[in-house]
Amino acid sequence: MASCLFFRILARMEDKRKPTQRRDAQMNLAEILVYTDIRQLHQIANHYGCECNPHSKNDLITSLLSSLRHRSTISQEVSNLSKDETHFMLLLFLDKRTVMSLEDLLAKAGIALDGAKEQKQAEARRFVTQAMKRGWIYPIRNKAVGQYQIPLDIREPYLQAWLEQWRQENQILELQSIDAYRDEGTALCDDIMQFLQFLQQEPVPLTADGGMYKRHQQQLFQFLFVKEEPLLPQKWRFGYGLHFDLYPDRFSLLYDFCYYNKWIEESGGRVGLSEAGRERLEQQYEDSLYHDLIRFWIRLYKKPIPNLPMLVQLIPMLVSGGWVQQSTLAQTLLEWVKDFYYDDSFQVLTNRVCKMMVHLGLLRVGQDQEGNWLYSATYASQTWLRKYNGFAETTILLGDKHG
């Protein structure tokens, strides 16, 4: 069957008289192998131990198609990956871009590796070379040097193989097993409107530190979907937005989002509604507001949490279809989360990632009878988030006072 597919591809190429690859490089493995250099084909065949005629490109391709797409081959390959190689694989395949530069690939390998800078550079190049031998990435011909493509049909089988192995090793509770849980949905968007309406009444005075007075915060917070308490002065809080040292976590994100969009103005010791904010209040709710808020959070938190785009994609996959204990997630993910100043890796994972994903409606949170925290995926995390690519987003810097 693979041989027939090969000849159909060749026939189509001859009919169209197009010797160069498609410009968008949105190609499946079978199409890419036709264009691949014979040297790389030999390297891939040697890596997987394919038995074929090394002098026949047709035989090489048909053998590789049979091996590279075989479920047992993929499962065995995933099982043999080291911790750092697994990290690199997840960074590579959770990124939905099908074309990446050499710099993109080296950056991913660098994130996956620990150690001295000089060692990381050499090892990162080895990771990229090894990815070519595994058949994960292929140089794009007739393009600028250093451009690589990932077959469209390779990504999902590898991710599913890793997930299946993870699920075999970890416990997932049925959705019906938790009686009480919290799903905030798009409540944060509703609270954005509440905040703008609150400022519409009159501007709110600011303290010398630039935050709203505690009594005004308490007055506002009673109208919000999620109740938070005003912060005591905590100058160690920084890195997660311009107003993170002034307000509790959820409201800090809400405030920074409004500030970034220029819906509010800080002037003359007061914060008030801008003209753009008044226009926003007059508009009806659209899903784009919710999506923009999630994108904003990822871009804002990306600097202190470099692995955030991967975690945002990976966590809903781990907790899809059931409930997973926080401790189970921590056992898997903490090795890919770094300390950030006063936040240790566990606090970064639970407070800066999982808790904020609950506030953004990307996770549900509940407790079992023993009081253990558990998470489950929401509809938003299984639909829109699966299409969204946080890896391609640029970092937002709001003039962080400490960064």
N, C-alpha and C positions, 0 to 999 in steps of 0.2 A: 504493500500500500504506500509505503514511504517512497519507493522507487517511482511509482505512478505519479505521486505528487511532485516529485523532482522533475519529471519530464513535462508535466503540465506547466510548471513554472517556466521551464526553458522555452516551451512552445509559446507561452504568452509573451516572453521577452523577445522572441524572434518576430512575432506578429507585430508588436508595437515598435520594434526597432529602437529601443531605448537602452543603450548600453550603460547608462549611469543610474545610480540609485535614486529613489524618490527623494525629493528635496526635504519633505517633512520627516523622513526616516521613521514613519509609523509603520514598522514592518514586523512580521512574525519571524520566528526562528528559521523556518524553511526558506523564506525569501532572503534573509540575511546571509545564510550559509552559502548561497549561490555566489554572492559577491566577495566572500571572505577569502583572504589570502591563503594559499595552500599551506604555508608554514604554520599559521594559526590552527588550521584544520588538523594538521599532524599533531600539534601540541595538545589540542582538546582530545583527540583520539587516544593519545598516549596516556593522558590523565585518567580517562575512563576505561582504559584497557580494551578498546574496541578492536575486534578482529576483522580486518578488511584489507583490501589491496591499497597500499599507501601511494601507488602511482596513478590511481584512478580517482579523480575528484568526485565523479558520480558515486563511486563505491564509498568514499569517505563520507559524503554528505548523507547518503541513505543510512549508513551505519550510525552516524552521529544523531540523526533525527530519531532513530529508534532508541538510542541510549539516553540522550539528553532529556527526552520528554517522558521517559519511563518512570512511573511512580516510585518504584523500589530504588532506582538510581538516585533520584532526588532525595528520598528519605535517608539513604545511606550517606549521601554527601553532606546533608545537614547534620547528621549525627556525628560526623567526623570533624566538624568545624570546632576550632578553639573558641574560647570566650570572646576574644577580640575579633576573630573572623566572623563569628555570629553577629556581633555588633555591627561590623562593616556591612554584612549582608542585609541586615534590617535597615540600616541607613540607606543602602543602595535601592532596595526593592520597595520600601515604603515611600520613597521619593517618586512621584508620578511622572516626572520628566523622562522622556525616552531618549533624549540627547543630552549629554553632559560633556563638559570640557575636562581636560586632564587635571586642571586646577580644582574643579568640583570633586573629582574622584579622590585626589590627594587630600583635599580638605576632609572628606568623609573618613578616609583611612586615618588621618591625624586625630580626629575626634575619637575614633575607636581605640586608639593606642595610648598607652601610658609610657612614661620614660623621658629621657633627655631629648631635646629638640633635634640634635644630630641623629640620634638613633631613630627617632620617629620619622624623619625624612626618608631615610634609607628603607625602613620597614614599610612605610606608606607606599613607596614605589613597588616593593615586593608584593603588597596586597593587590595593587592594580594589575601587576603582571599575572598574579595567580588568578585573579578574576577573569582575565582573558583565557587562561588555560582551562578554567572551569566552564567556559562558554557563556559567561554572564554578560560580558561587554565585548563590543567589536568596533575597531576603528572605522570611521566613515570614509569611504573612498571619495575622491573628487571633492573633498571639503578641505578646509584649513587643517593643518596638522594639529593633532591634539583634541579632535572631536570624536566622541564615542557614542554608540547607541546600544540600547538594551532592548532585546526582543520583547514584543508586546505580550507574548504568551509564556514567558519564562517567569515573570515576577510572581504571579498568583500561586502557581504550584509550589514554589519554594516557601512562600509565606505560610501556605496551608500545611505544608509538611512540618515546619517548625511549630505551628500552633497545635497540630495533632500530637506531636511529641510532648509539648508543654502540658496539654490537657491530660495526657496519660499519667503525668507525674504529679499533677496538682488536682485538688478537689474543687469542683464547681457545684454549688447548690442549685436546686430547681427554683425557678422564679416564684412558685407558689409557697415556698418554704419560709418566706419572710412576710409577716403580717403588716408591719408598719415600716414605711420608708418615705423618703422625701424626694420629689422630682420637681425641680424649680422651673423647668421648661423655659419659656421666654420671659419669666418674671423680671429679669434684669432690664429688659427693654421697657417694660411697663414702669419700672421704677425710674428709668431715665426721664420718662414723661412726667412722673410725679415730681422729680427734682426740678425740671424746667418750669412746671406750673408753680412750684413753691417759690422760685425766684421771680416769677412773673408778677407776683403780688407786690414785692418790693425787694431791692437789693439787700444783701445780708452783710453786716460788718465783719471784718476779718481782724484777727489778733495780730500782734507784732510779728508772730511767726508765719503769718499768712494763711491760717486756718480759720474756719468758722468757729465762733464761740460755742462752748459746750451746750449751752441752753438751746441754741438754734439747731445744733445737730440733733439733740434729743427730740426737739419739736418736729424736725423733718423725718427722723428715723421711724417715728410711730406710724407714719403713713406708708412706709416701704414694706414690700412683701417679706423680706428677711430682716429681722430686727438685729441690729448691731449696737454695741456700746461705744461711745466716744473713747478715743485713746487718751491715756495719760501721756505726757511728753516722753517720747522715746527716740532719742537721736540716733540709736543704732539701727533704726528701720530705714533702709535705703535700698536702691537697686531695682525696685519693681514699680517705678513710675515717679513722676514729679511730686505727687501729693501723698506718697505712701507713708511718710513720717508723720502726717497730720490726721489721717483718717483710717478707720478699720478696713480690712482687706477688700471686701466687696464694694463698699462705697468709694474707696480710693480708685478702683478701676472705673467705676461709673463716672466719678468726677473727672478723671483724666481723659476719658473718652469724650465727654462733653467739652472739655477744655481743648482737646486736640482738634475737634471739629468746629471750634470757635462758636459754639452755641452759648457759651458763658464768657464773661469778661471780668477780669480782676483789675480794678482801677480805683484809685483814690481810697484805698483801704476797705473796699467793699467788693463783693462778687455779685454780679447781676446778669440778667438775661440779655443776650445780644440780639441784633436784628436777625441774624441767621437762626438763633434759637427760637425766636418768635415764628419764623417761617417753618421751622421743624415742628413746632406745636400744632400748626395748622394742617400738617400733612397727616394722612392716614398711615396706620402701621403697615409696613411691608416686610417681607422676609429678609430683604436686603439689609435692613437695620440690624437684625439679629446676626446675619452672616458677617457684616462689617465689624460688629462688636467682638466676635470670636477672632477674626483676623487681627483686630487691634490688640487683643490680649496676647496672642502668639507673638506678634511683632514687638510688643512692649517687654515681654518676659524672655525673649530669645537671648538677650545678652547675658543675663545671669544664669540662664538654663540653656546651654547650647544644644542639648539633646531634646528640647521641648517639641520641635516638629515631629520627631520620631515617637516620643511618648504620647502625644496627642492622638496619633494614628494607632499606636500599638495597644494602649490601655483598653479602648473600646473593643478591640478584637479579642483581647484576653477575657473580658467580662461579658461577651455577647452570649445570650441564651441562658444566663443564670447569674448567680451571685458568687462573688469571689472575695474572700477575706482580705482586708488591708494588709495583714501580715504576709499573706501569700504573694500579693503583688510586690511587696517590699523585698521579699527574698529573691524575686526575679529581677526587679528593676533597679535596685539600689546600686548595683555595680556600674550602672550607666548614668548615675546621678552624682554630681559633685557637690561638696559643701560650697556655700556662698557666704563668706564672712561669718556672721553670727548664726546663720541657718545651717545646721548640719544636713547631711544628705537625706535623712529621714524626714526632717521638717520641710525640705524643699519638695520632696515627692508628695507628702501628704497635704501640706498646707498651701504650697504654691502651685501645685499641679492638680492633684485629685480634688481638693476642696474647691478650687476655682473652676474646675470642669463641672462640678455639681452646680455651682452658681450660674454657669453658662448653659446649663441644661444638657450637657454632654454625658453626664453620669447621674444615676440615681444612687442614693446612699441609704443604708438601713443598718439595723443591728440585730444580731441573733440573741438567743436567750441568755447566752453567757456575756453579752455586752460587747462582743467583737464587732468592729465596723466592717461593713461589706459594701461592695459596689456592683452595679449592673449597668449595662449600656442602655442608652435611650434611642429613640427613633432618629433624632437629629444626628447622633454619632454614627449611626448605621447607614444613613442616606447621604446627606450633604457632605458630611465630614469625610466620607469615603471617596468623594470626588475632589475635595479641596486639597491643595498641596501647600502646606506651610513651609516646606523647604525652599520654595521659590520666593518667599516673602523677605523683604528687607527689614532690618531692625529699626524700630522707632526709638529715638532719643528725645526726651522732652526736657532737656536741660537739667537732668538729674543733679540734685544739689551735692551729691557725694560721689558721682560717677564720672 
